[in-house]
Amino acid sequence: MEIYFSPEIINPESQILNVVDQNQKAVGYLAIIFTEKKAYVYGHLEDEGVREDFKDLITPYLQGIAKSKTNLELYSYIATGGKN
């Protein structure tokens, strides 16, 4: 199953991205809150069957965020199907 980001809110202080499947059904989300030197990331995916796709989707996204600001500390908690 293909999954994609569907942005809900994107502004300088935060981002909320829905994770949807090819039928536009929500299967999870990624929430990011920014402070001056830190970014807090919380993500949840309901379906364990697309766990690897979820990791492949968020890893480069979070790497890009980490590069966006000098010395940005990235704190994250990502869970799939209730497991972290």
PDB file of N, CA, C and O in Angstrom:
ATOM      1  N   MET A   1       0.848  -1.177   0.000  1.00  0.00           N
ATOM      2  CA  MET A   1       0.000   0.000   0.000  1.00  0.00           C
ATOM      3  C   MET A   1       0.890   1.235   0.000  1.00  0.00           C
ATOM      4  O   MET A   1       1.845   1.326   0.771  1.00  0.00           O
ATOM      5  N   GLU A   2       0.571   2.167  -0.859  1.00  0.00           N
ATOM      6  CA  GLU A   2       1.290   3.434  -0.906  1.00  0.00           C
ATOM      7  C   GLU A   2       0.720   4.378   0.150  1.00  0.00           C
ATOM      8  O   GLU A   2      -0.493   4.438   0.349  1.00  0.00           O
ATOM      9  N   ILE A   3       1.600   5.109   0.821  1.00  0.00           N
ATOM     10  CA  ILE A   3       1.146   6.124   1.780  1.00  0.00           C
ATOM     11  C   ILE A   3       1.836   7.445   1.456  1.00  0.00           C
ATOM     12  O   ILE A   3       2.935   7.470   0.901  1.00  0.00           O
ATOM     13  N   TYR A   4       1.168   8.541   1.816  1.00  0.00           N
ATOM     14  CA  TYR A   4       1.617   9.881   1.472  1.00  0.00           C
ATOM     15  C   TYR A   4       1.330  10.829   2.624  1.00  0.00           C
ATOM     16  O   TYR A   4       0.505  10.536   3.489  1.00  0.00           O
ATOM     17  N   PHE A   5       2.022  11.976   2.631  1.00  0.00           N
ATOM     18  CA  PHE A   5       1.687  13.058   3.539  1.00  0.00           C
ATOM     19  C   PHE A   5       0.569  13.890   2.932  1.00  0.00           C
ATOM     20  O   PHE A   5       0.561  14.157   1.730  1.00  0.00           O
ATOM     21  N   SER A   6      -0.365  14.292   3.764  1.00  0.00           N
ATOM     22  CA  SER A   6      -1.404  15.235   3.389  1.00  0.00           C
ATOM     23  C   SER A   6      -1.364  16.351   4.434  1.00  0.00           C
ATOM     24  O   SER A   6      -1.916  16.191   5.523  1.00  0.00           O
ATOM     25  N   PRO A   7      -0.723  17.477   4.121  1.00  0.00           N
ATOM     26  CA  PRO A   7      -0.548  18.534   5.114  1.00  0.00           C
ATOM     27  C   PRO A   7      -1.883  19.072   5.638  1.00  0.00           C
ATOM     28  O   PRO A   7      -2.800  19.373   4.874  1.00  0.00           O
ATOM     29  N   GLU A   8      -1.957  19.180   6.946  1.00  0.00           N
ATOM     30  CA  GLU A   8      -3.116  19.764   7.617  1.00  0.00           C
ATOM     31  C   GLU A   8      -2.800  21.200   8.018  1.00  0.00           C
ATOM     32  O   GLU A   8      -3.566  22.122   7.739  1.00  0.00           O
ATOM     33  N   ILE A   9      -1.646  21.371   8.685  1.00  0.00           N
ATOM     34  CA  ILE A   9      -1.187  22.697   9.114  1.00  0.00           C
ATOM     35  C   ILE A   9       0.319  22.752   8.917  1.00  0.00           C
ATOM     36  O   ILE A   9       1.042  21.844   9.326  1.00  0.00           O
ATOM     37  N   ILE A  10       0.785  23.820   8.291  1.00  0.00           N
ATOM     38  CA  ILE A  10       2.227  24.057   8.179  1.00  0.00           C
ATOM     39  C   ILE A  10       2.455  25.545   8.408  1.00  0.00           C
ATOM     40  O   ILE A  10       2.004  26.386   7.630  1.00  0.00           O
ATOM     41  N   ASN A  11       3.166  25.854   9.491  1.00  0.00           N
ATOM     42  CA  ASN A  11       3.554  27.233   9.770  1.00  0.00           C
ATOM     43  C   ASN A  11       4.928  27.219  10.435  1.00  0.00           C
ATOM     44  O   ASN A  11       5.436  26.133  10.714  1.00  0.00           O
ATOM     45  N   PRO A  12       5.548  28.348  10.701  1.00  0.00           N
ATOM     46  CA  PRO A  12       6.910  28.357  11.251  1.00  0.00           C
ATOM     47  C   PRO A  12       7.046  27.686  12.622  1.00  0.00           C
ATOM     48  O   PRO A  12       8.137  27.239  12.977  1.00  0.00           O
ATOM     49  N   GLU A  13       5.966  27.608  13.391  1.00  0.00           N
ATOM     50  CA  GLU A  13       6.037  27.035  14.734  1.00  0.00           C
ATOM     51  C   GLU A  13       5.664  25.562  14.798  1.00  0.00           C
ATOM     52  O   GLU A  13       6.036  24.872  15.747  1.00  0.00           O
ATOM     53  N   SER A  14       4.930  25.068  13.793  1.00  0.00           N
ATOM     54  CA  SER A  14       4.472  23.683  13.876  1.00  0.00           C
ATOM     55  C   SER A  14       4.042  23.150  12.514  1.00  0.00           C
ATOM     56  O   SER A  14       3.807  23.898  11.565  1.00  0.00           O
ATOM     57  N   GLN A  15       3.951  21.833  12.462  1.00  0.00           N
ATOM     58  CA  GLN A  15       3.430  21.152  11.277  1.00  0.00           C
ATOM     59  C   GLN A  15       2.583  19.976  11.746  1.00  0.00           C
ATOM     60  O   GLN A  15       2.951  19.267  12.683  1.00  0.00           O
ATOM     61  N   ILE A  16       1.470  19.781  11.100  1.00  0.00           N
ATOM     62  CA  ILE A  16       0.673  18.584  11.309  1.00  0.00           C
ATOM     63  C   ILE A  16       0.427  17.989   9.933  1.00  0.00           C
ATOM     64  O   ILE A  16      -0.188  18.612   9.067  1.00  0.00           O
ATOM     65  N   LEU A  17       0.918  16.775   9.750  1.00  0.00           N
ATOM     66  CA  LEU A  17       0.803  16.099   8.470  1.00  0.00           C
ATOM     67  C   LEU A  17       0.016  14.809   8.666  1.00  0.00           C
ATOM     68  O   LEU A  17       0.419  13.946   9.447  1.00  0.00           O
ATOM     69  N   ASN A  18      -1.095  14.675   7.965  1.00  0.00           N
ATOM     70  CA  ASN A  18      -1.813  13.407   7.971  1.00  0.00           C
ATOM     71  C   ASN A  18      -1.058  12.443   7.077  1.00  0.00           C
ATOM     72  O   ASN A  18      -0.468  12.845   6.074  1.00  0.00           O
ATOM     73  N   VAL A  19      -1.077  11.183   7.438  1.00  0.00           N
ATOM     74  CA  VAL A  19      -0.533  10.132   6.584  1.00  0.00           C
ATOM     75  C   VAL A  19      -1.743   9.411   6.011  1.00  0.00           C
ATOM     76  O   VAL A  19      -2.566   8.872   6.751  1.00  0.00           O
ATOM     77  N   VAL A  20      -1.842   9.407   4.687  1.00  0.00           N
ATOM     78  CA  VAL A  20      -3.011   8.828   4.022  1.00  0.00           C
ATOM     79  C   VAL A  20      -2.566   7.740   3.043  1.00  0.00           C
ATOM     80  O   VAL A  20      -1.433   7.736   2.560  1.00  0.00           O
ATOM     81  N   ASP A  21      -3.490   6.821   2.767  1.00  0.00           N
ATOM     82  CA  ASP A  21      -3.200   5.797   1.767  1.00  0.00           C
ATOM     83  C   ASP A  21      -3.640   6.279   0.390  1.00  0.00           C
ATOM     84  O   ASP A  21      -4.078   7.419   0.233  1.00  0.00           O
ATOM     85  N   GLN A  22      -3.521   5.410  -0.600  1.00  0.00           N
ATOM     86  CA  GLN A  22      -3.846   5.805  -1.979  1.00  0.00           C
ATOM     87  C   GLN A  22      -5.324   6.150  -2.163  1.00  0.00           C
ATOM     88  O   GLN A  22      -5.691   6.761  -3.167  1.00  0.00           O
ATOM     89  N   ASN A  23      -6.176   5.769  -1.210  1.00  0.00           N
ATOM     90  CA  ASN A  23      -7.605   6.100  -1.268  1.00  0.00           C
ATOM     91  C   ASN A  23      -7.956   7.329  -0.437  1.00  0.00           C
ATOM     92  O   ASN A  23      -9.132   7.602  -0.192  1.00  0.00           O
ATOM     93  N   GLN A  24      -6.929   8.077  -0.001  1.00  0.00           N
ATOM     94  CA  GLN A  24      -7.087   9.270   0.836  1.00  0.00           C
ATOM     95  C   GLN A  24      -7.682   8.950   2.206  1.00  0.00           C
ATOM     96  O   GLN A  24      -8.269   9.821   2.848  1.00  0.00           O
ATOM     97  N   LYS A  25      -7.531   7.704   2.654  1.00  0.00           N
ATOM     98  CA  LYS A  25      -7.973   7.308   3.992  1.00  0.00           C
ATOM     99  C   LYS A  25      -6.838   7.583   4.969  1.00  0.00           C
ATOM    100  O   LYS A  25      -5.705   7.159   4.741  1.00  0.00           O
ATOM    101  N   ALA A  26      -7.134   8.284   6.045  1.00  0.00           N
ATOM    102  CA  ALA A  26      -6.105   8.594   7.041  1.00  0.00           C
ATOM    103  C   ALA A  26      -5.671   7.315   7.760  1.00  0.00           C
ATOM    104  O   ALA A  26      -6.499   6.557   8.265  1.00  0.00           O
ATOM    105  N   VAL A  27      -4.355   7.095   7.795  1.00  0.00           N
ATOM    106  CA  VAL A  27      -3.812   5.917   8.472  1.00  0.00           C
ATOM    107  C   VAL A  27      -2.825   6.310   9.572  1.00  0.00           C
ATOM    108  O   VAL A  27      -2.286   5.441  10.256  1.00  0.00           O
ATOM    109  N   GLY A  28      -2.584   7.607   9.748  1.00  0.00           N
ATOM    110  CA  GLY A  28      -1.682   8.072  10.783  1.00  0.00           C
ATOM    111  C   GLY A  28      -1.426   9.557  10.658  1.00  0.00           C
ATOM    112  O   GLY A  28      -2.077  10.253   9.878  1.00  0.00           O
ATOM    113  N   TYR A  29      -0.455  10.041  11.448  1.00  0.00           N
ATOM    114  CA  TYR A  29      -0.119  11.463  11.389  1.00  0.00           C
ATOM    115  C   TYR A  29       1.301  11.682  11.895  1.00  0.00           C
ATOM    116  O   TYR A  29       1.902  10.810  12.522  1.00  0.00           O
ATOM    117  N   LEU A  30       1.810  12.855  11.610  1.00  0.00           N
ATOM    118  CA  LEU A  30       3.111  13.313  12.090  1.00  0.00           C
ATOM    119  C   LEU A  30       2.914  14.748  12.558  1.00  0.00           C
ATOM    120  O   LEU A  30       2.453  15.595  11.793  1.00  0.00           O
ATOM    121  N   ALA A  31       3.259  15.024  13.804  1.00  0.00           N
ATOM    122  CA  ALA A  31       3.128  16.371  14.363  1.00  0.00           C
ATOM    123  C   ALA A  31       4.508  16.856  14.790  1.00  0.00           C
ATOM    124  O   ALA A  31       5.259  16.121  15.431  1.00  0.00           O
ATOM    125  N   ILE A  32       4.837  18.090  14.434  1.00  0.00           N
ATOM    126  CA  ILE A  32       6.149  18.659  14.736  1.00  0.00           C
ATOM    127  C   ILE A  32       5.956  20.045  15.341  1.00  0.00           C
ATOM    128  O   ILE A  32       5.229  20.876  14.796  1.00  0.00           O
ATOM    129  N   ILE A  33       6.607  20.281  16.457  1.00  0.00           N
ATOM    130  CA  ILE A  33       6.577  21.595  17.108  1.00  0.00           C
ATOM    131  C   ILE A  33       8.013  22.106  17.154  1.00  0.00           C
ATOM    132  O   ILE A  33       8.925  21.394  17.577  1.00  0.00           O
ATOM    133  N   PHE A  34       8.201  23.343  16.714  1.00  0.00           N
ATOM    134  CA  PHE A  34       9.528  23.944  16.672  1.00  0.00           C
ATOM    135  C   PHE A  34       9.687  24.980  17.769  1.00  0.00           C
ATOM    136  O   PHE A  34       8.772  25.755  18.045  1.00  0.00           O
ATOM    137  N   THR A  35      10.870  24.987  18.397  1.00  0.00           N
ATOM    138  CA  THR A  35      11.299  26.092  19.240  1.00  0.00           C
ATOM    139  C   THR A  35      12.557  26.641  18.570  1.00  0.00           C
ATOM    140  O   THR A  35      12.903  26.213  17.469  1.00  0.00           O
ATOM    141  N   GLU A  36      13.226  27.557  19.201  1.00  0.00           N
ATOM    142  CA  GLU A  36      14.391  28.175  18.562  1.00  0.00           C
ATOM    143  C   GLU A  36      15.489  27.166  18.223  1.00  0.00           C
ATOM    144  O   GLU A  36      16.072  27.235  17.141  1.00  0.00           O
ATOM    145  N   LYS A  37      15.775  26.241  19.118  1.00  0.00           N
ATOM    146  CA  LYS A  37      16.873  25.287  18.912  1.00  0.00           C
ATOM    147  C   LYS A  37      16.425  23.824  18.910  1.00  0.00           C
ATOM    148  O   LYS A  37      17.258  22.930  18.764  1.00  0.00           O
ATOM    149  N   LYS A  38      15.125  23.566  19.069  1.00  0.00           N
ATOM    150  CA  LYS A  38      14.648  22.190  19.177  1.00  0.00           C
ATOM    151  C   LYS A  38      13.430  21.955  18.297  1.00  0.00           C
ATOM    152  O   LYS A  38      12.665  22.873  17.999  1.00  0.00           O
ATOM    153  N   ALA A  39      13.271  20.699  17.890  1.00  0.00           N
ATOM    154  CA  ALA A  39      12.061  20.281  17.184  1.00  0.00           C
ATOM    155  C   ALA A  39      11.568  19.011  17.875  1.00  0.00           C
ATOM    156  O   ALA A  39      12.331  18.067  18.079  1.00  0.00           O
ATOM    157  N   TYR A  40      10.301  19.001  18.227  1.00  0.00           N
ATOM    158  CA  TYR A  40       9.682  17.852  18.882  1.00  0.00           C
ATOM    159  C   TYR A  40       8.754  17.189  17.870  1.00  0.00           C
ATOM    160  O   TYR A  40       7.871  17.832  17.302  1.00  0.00           O
ATOM    161  N   VAL A  41       8.968  15.896  17.654  1.00  0.00           N
ATOM    162  CA  VAL A  41       8.223  15.156  16.634  1.00  0.00           C
ATOM    163  C   VAL A  41       7.465  14.026  17.309  1.00  0.00           C
ATOM    164  O   VAL A  41       8.032  13.266  18.095  1.00  0.00           O
ATOM    165  N   TYR A  42       6.175  13.923  16.995  1.00  0.00           N
ATOM    166  CA  TYR A  42       5.366  12.802  17.465  1.00  0.00           C
ATOM    167  C   TYR A  42       4.640  12.242  16.260  1.00  0.00           C
ATOM    168  O   TYR A  42       3.963  12.972  15.536  1.00  0.00           O
ATOM    169  N   GLY A  43       4.782  10.963  16.051  1.00  0.00           N
ATOM    170  CA  GLY A  43       4.113  10.342  14.920  1.00  0.00           C
ATOM    171  C   GLY A  43       3.430   9.061  15.332  1.00  0.00           C
ATOM    172  O   GLY A  43       3.890   8.356  16.230  1.00  0.00           O
ATOM    173  N   HIS A  44       2.336   8.768  14.674  1.00  0.00           N
ATOM    174  CA  HIS A  44       1.616   7.523  14.949  1.00  0.00           C
ATOM    175  C   HIS A  44       1.038   6.983  13.647  1.00  0.00           C
ATOM    176  O   HIS A  44       0.477   7.721  12.837  1.00  0.00           O
ATOM    177  N   LEU A  45       1.189   5.685  13.472  1.00  0.00           N
ATOM    178  CA  LEU A  45       0.640   4.978  12.319  1.00  0.00           C
ATOM    179  C   LEU A  45      -0.235   3.863  12.845  1.00  0.00           C
ATOM    180  O   LEU A  45       0.209   3.082  13.686  1.00  0.00           O
ATOM    181  N   GLU A  46      -1.468   3.767  12.373  1.00  0.00           N
ATOM    182  CA  GLU A  46      -2.404   2.757  12.861  1.00  0.00           C
ATOM    183  C   GLU A  46      -2.099   1.361  12.336  1.00  0.00           C
ATOM    184  O   GLU A  46      -2.233   0.383  13.072  1.00  0.00           O
ATOM    185  N   ASP A  47      -1.692   1.257  11.076  1.00  0.00           N
ATOM    186  CA  ASP A  47      -1.543  -0.031  10.405  1.00  0.00           C
ATOM    187  C   ASP A  47      -0.089  -0.492  10.413  1.00  0.00           C
ATOM    188  O   ASP A  47       0.756   0.110   9.751  1.00  0.00           O
ATOM    189  N   GLU A  48       0.208  -1.564  11.162  1.00  0.00           N
ATOM    190  CA  GLU A  48       1.573  -2.079  11.214  1.00  0.00           C
ATOM    191  C   GLU A  48       2.039  -2.609   9.863  1.00  0.00           C
ATOM    192  O   GLU A  48       3.243  -2.723   9.632  1.00  0.00           O
ATOM    193  N   GLY A  49       1.123  -2.932   8.979  1.00  0.00           N
ATOM    194  CA  GLY A  49       1.468  -3.489   7.680  1.00  0.00           C
ATOM    195  C   GLY A  49       2.240  -2.545   6.779  1.00  0.00           C
ATOM    196  O   GLY A  49       2.899  -2.990   5.840  1.00  0.00           O
ATOM    197  N   VAL A  50       2.173  -1.254   7.046  1.00  0.00           N
ATOM    198  CA  VAL A  50       2.908  -0.276   6.237  1.00  0.00           C
ATOM    199  C   VAL A  50       4.006   0.406   7.059  1.00  0.00           C
ATOM    200  O   VAL A  50       4.411   1.531   6.768  1.00  0.00           O
ATOM    201  N   ARG A  51       4.470  -0.292   8.077  1.00  0.00           N
ATOM    202  CA  ARG A  51       5.499   0.260   8.965  1.00  0.00           C
ATOM    203  C   ARG A  51       6.752   0.675   8.193  1.00  0.00           C
ATOM    204  O   ARG A  51       7.255   1.780   8.392  1.00  0.00           O
ATOM    205  N   GLU A  52       7.258  -0.183   7.326  1.00  0.00           N
ATOM    206  CA  GLU A  52       8.472   0.135   6.569  1.00  0.00           C
ATOM    207  C   GLU A  52       8.239   1.315   5.625  1.00  0.00           C
ATOM    208  O   GLU A  52       9.119   2.160   5.461  1.00  0.00           O
ATOM    209  N   ASP A  53       7.060   1.375   5.004  1.00  0.00           N
ATOM    210  CA  ASP A  53       6.738   2.516   4.140  1.00  0.00           C
ATOM    211  C   ASP A  53       6.695   3.802   4.954  1.00  0.00           C
ATOM    212  O   ASP A  53       7.138   4.850   4.485  1.00  0.00           O
ATOM    213  N   PHE A  54       6.161   3.727   6.174  1.00  0.00           N
ATOM    214  CA  PHE A  54       6.094   4.880   7.062  1.00  0.00           C
ATOM    215  C   PHE A  54       7.505   5.368   7.401  1.00  0.00           C
ATOM    216  O   PHE A  54       7.783   6.566   7.350  1.00  0.00           O
ATOM    217  N   LYS A  55       8.393   4.431   7.748  1.00  0.00           N
ATOM    218  CA  LYS A  55       9.777   4.793   8.039  1.00  0.00           C
ATOM    219  C   LYS A  55      10.445   5.410   6.816  1.00  0.00           C
ATOM    220  O   LYS A  55      11.172   6.396   6.936  1.00  0.00           O
ATOM    221  N   ASP A  56      10.200   4.831   5.635  1.00  0.00           N
ATOM    222  CA  ASP A  56      10.782   5.368   4.399  1.00  0.00           C
ATOM    223  C   ASP A  56      10.234   6.751   4.067  1.00  0.00           C
ATOM    224  O   ASP A  56      10.923   7.552   3.435  1.00  0.00           O
ATOM    225  N   LEU A  57       9.009   7.041   4.481  1.00  0.00           N
ATOM    226  CA  LEU A  57       8.390   8.337   4.224  1.00  0.00           C
ATOM    227  C   LEU A  57       8.922   9.416   5.173  1.00  0.00           C
ATOM    228  O   LEU A  57       9.233  10.526   4.740  1.00  0.00           O
ATOM    229  N   ILE A  58       9.024   9.095   6.452  1.00  0.00           N
ATOM    230  CA  ILE A  58       9.377  10.130   7.427  1.00  0.00           C
ATOM    231  C   ILE A  58      10.875  10.346   7.598  1.00  0.00           C
ATOM    232  O   ILE A  58      11.294  11.443   7.970  1.00  0.00           O
ATOM    233  N   THR A  59      11.700   9.321   7.335  1.00  0.00           N
ATOM    234  CA  THR A  59      13.139   9.462   7.565  1.00  0.00           C
ATOM    235  C   THR A  59      13.750  10.614   6.769  1.00  0.00           C
ATOM    236  O   THR A  59      14.393  11.472   7.373  1.00  0.00           O
ATOM    237  N   PRO A  60      13.584  10.679   5.443  1.00  0.00           N
ATOM    238  CA  PRO A  60      14.183  11.817   4.723  1.00  0.00           C
ATOM    239  C   PRO A  60      13.531  13.150   5.093  1.00  0.00           C
ATOM    240  O   PRO A  60      14.189  14.191   5.058  1.00  0.00           O
ATOM    241  N   TYR A  61      12.247  13.126   5.446  1.00  0.00           N
ATOM    242  CA  TYR A  61      11.560  14.360   5.846  1.00  0.00           C
ATOM    243  C   TYR A  61      12.198  14.917   7.123  1.00  0.00           C
ATOM    244  O   TYR A  61      12.486  16.111   7.212  1.00  0.00           O
ATOM    245  N   LEU A  62      12.414  14.043   8.107  1.00  0.00           N
ATOM    246  CA  LEU A  62      13.014  14.487   9.362  1.00  0.00           C
ATOM    247  C   LEU A  62      14.483  14.869   9.180  1.00  0.00           C
ATOM    248  O   LEU A  62      14.968  15.782   9.849  1.00  0.00           O
ATOM    249  N   GLN A  63      15.185  14.192   8.298  1.00  0.00           N
ATOM    250  CA  GLN A  63      16.567  14.572   8.007  1.00  0.00           C
ATOM    251  C   GLN A  63      16.615  15.980   7.404  1.00  0.00           C
ATOM    252  O   GLN A  63      17.506  16.765   7.728  1.00  0.00           O
ATOM    253  N   GLY A  64      15.674  16.292   6.544  1.00  0.00           N
ATOM    254  CA  GLY A  64      15.603  17.627   5.962  1.00  0.00           C
ATOM    255  C   GLY A  64      15.302  18.680   7.007  1.00  0.00           C
ATOM    256  O   GLY A  64      15.876  19.769   6.973  1.00  0.00           O
ATOM    257  N   ILE A  65      14.413  18.375   7.933  1.00  0.00           N
ATOM    258  CA  ILE A  65      14.102  19.315   9.016  1.00  0.00           C
ATOM    259  C   ILE A  65      15.341  19.543   9.875  1.00  0.00           C
ATOM    260  O   ILE A  65      15.627  20.676  10.261  1.00  0.00           O
ATOM    261  N   ALA A  66      16.074  18.480  10.176  1.00  0.00           N
ATOM    262  CA  ALA A  66      17.275  18.608  11.001  1.00  0.00           C
ATOM    263  C   ALA A  66      18.312  19.519  10.338  1.00  0.00           C
ATOM    264  O   ALA A  66      19.053  20.221  11.025  1.00  0.00           O
ATOM    265  N   LYS A  67      18.361  19.506   9.013  1.00  0.00           N
ATOM    266  CA  LYS A  67      19.311  20.351   8.286  1.00  0.00           C
ATOM    267  C   LYS A  67      18.818  21.786   8.109  1.00  0.00           C
ATOM    268  O   LYS A  67      19.591  22.668   7.733  1.00  0.00           O
ATOM    269  N   SER A  68      17.543  22.019   8.378  1.00  0.00           N
ATOM    270  CA  SER A  68      16.957  23.327   8.093  1.00  0.00           C
ATOM    271  C   SER A  68      17.453  24.448   9.004  1.00  0.00           C
ATOM    272  O   SER A  68      17.451  25.613   8.608  1.00  0.00           O
ATOM    273  N   LYS A  69      17.875  24.107  10.209  1.00  0.00           N
ATOM    274  CA  LYS A  69      18.380  25.113  11.141  1.00  0.00           C
ATOM    275  C   LYS A  69      19.704  24.636  11.717  1.00  0.00           C
ATOM    276  O   LYS A  69      19.879  23.446  11.978  1.00  0.00           O
ATOM    277  N   THR A  70      20.620  25.547  11.911  1.00  0.00           N
ATOM    278  CA  THR A  70      21.918  25.215  12.496  1.00  0.00           C
ATOM    279  C   THR A  70      21.734  24.763  13.938  1.00  0.00           C
ATOM    280  O   THR A  70      21.023  25.402  14.714  1.00  0.00           O
ATOM    281  N   ASN A  71      22.375  23.663  14.288  1.00  0.00           N
ATOM    282  CA  ASN A  71      22.362  23.107  15.653  1.00  0.00           C
ATOM    283  C   ASN A  71      20.964  22.777  16.171  1.00  0.00           C
ATOM    284  O   ASN A  71      20.715  22.879  17.372  1.00  0.00           O
ATOM    285  N   LEU A  72      20.065  22.391  15.300  1.00  0.00           N
ATOM    286  CA  LEU A  72      18.717  22.015  15.719  1.00  0.00           C
ATOM    287  C   LEU A  72      18.755  20.633  16.372  1.00  0.00           C
ATOM    288  O   LEU A  72      19.262  19.678  15.783  1.00  0.00           O
ATOM    289  N   GLU A  73      18.226  20.532  17.575  1.00  0.00           N
ATOM    290  CA  GLU A  73      18.104  19.248  18.263  1.00  0.00           C
ATOM    291  C   GLU A  73      16.734  18.679  17.925  1.00  0.00           C
ATOM    292  O   GLU A  73      15.721  19.369  18.037  1.00  0.00           O
ATOM    293  N   LEU A  74      16.709  17.427  17.513  1.00  0.00           N
ATOM    294  CA  LEU A  74      15.472  16.780  17.090  1.00  0.00           C
ATOM    295  C   LEU A  74      15.111  15.693  18.091  1.00  0.00           C
ATOM    296  O   LEU A  74      15.875  14.749  18.294  1.00  0.00           O
ATOM    297  N   TYR A  75      13.952  15.827  18.711  1.00  0.00           N
ATOM    298  CA  TYR A  75      13.443  14.835  19.660  1.00  0.00           C
ATOM    299  C   TYR A  75      12.211  14.197  19.024  1.00  0.00           C
ATOM    300  O   TYR A  75      11.320  14.894  18.539  1.00  0.00           O
ATOM    301  N   SER A  76      12.170  12.861  19.032  1.00  0.00           N
ATOM    302  CA  SER A  76      11.045  12.230  18.345  1.00  0.00           C
ATOM    303  C   SER A  76      10.537  10.997  19.085  1.00  0.00           C
ATOM    304  O   SER A  76      11.272  10.315  19.799  1.00  0.00           O
ATOM    305  N   TYR A  77       9.267  10.749  18.886  1.00  0.00           N
ATOM    306  CA  TYR A  77       8.612   9.537  19.344  1.00  0.00           C
ATOM    307  C   TYR A  77       7.694   9.111  18.202  1.00  0.00           C
ATOM    308  O   TYR A  77       6.750   9.818  17.849  1.00  0.00           O
ATOM    309  N   ILE A  78       7.987   7.950  17.636  1.00  0.00           N
ATOM    310  CA  ILE A  78       7.207   7.440  16.519  1.00  0.00           C
ATOM    311  C   ILE A  78       6.661   6.074  16.914  1.00  0.00           C
ATOM    312  O   ILE A  78       7.414   5.219  17.382  1.00  0.00           O
ATOM    313  N   ALA A  79       5.375   5.862  16.734  1.00  0.00           N
ATOM    314  CA  ALA A  79       4.748   4.589  17.083  1.00  0.00           C
ATOM    315  C   ALA A  79       3.961   4.055  15.894  1.00  0.00           C
ATOM    316  O   ALA A  79       3.368   4.816  15.128  1.00  0.00           O
ATOM    317  N   THR A  80       3.966   2.746  15.756  1.00  0.00           N
ATOM    318  CA  THR A  80       3.160   2.108  14.709  1.00  0.00           C
ATOM    319  C   THR A  80       2.333   1.008  15.344  1.00  0.00           C
ATOM    320  O   THR A  80       2.861   0.129  16.024  1.00  0.00           O
ATOM    321  N   GLY A  81       1.044   1.066  15.116  1.00  0.00           N
ATOM    322  CA  GLY A  81       0.154   0.052  15.679  1.00  0.00           C
ATOM    323  C   GLY A  81       0.234  -0.054  17.185  1.00  0.00           C
ATOM    324  O   GLY A  81       0.021  -1.128  17.747  1.00  0.00           O
ATOM    325  N   GLY A  82       0.541   1.063  17.850  1.00  0.00           N
ATOM    326  CA  GLY A  82       0.648   1.057  19.305  1.00  0.00           C
ATOM    327  C   GLY A  82       2.002   0.639  19.826  1.00  0.00           C
ATOM    328  O   GLY A  82       2.205   0.587  21.039  1.00  0.00           O
ATOM    329  N   LYS A  83       2.950   0.334  18.922  1.00  0.00           N
ATOM    330  CA  LYS A  83       4.303  -0.051  19.337  1.00  0.00           C
ATOM    331  C   LYS A  83       5.284   1.028  18.895  1.00  0.00           C
ATOM    332  O   LYS A  83       5.119   1.609  17.822  1.00  0.00           O
ATOM    333  N   ASN A  84       6.308   1.304  19.711  1.00  0.00           N
ATOM    334  CA  ASN A  84       7.291   2.318  19.312  1.00  0.00           C
ATOM    335  C   ASN A  84       8.532   1.691  18.758  1.00  0.00           C
ATOM    336  O   ASN A  84       9.463   2.399  18.374  1.00  0.00           O
TER     337      ASN A  84
END
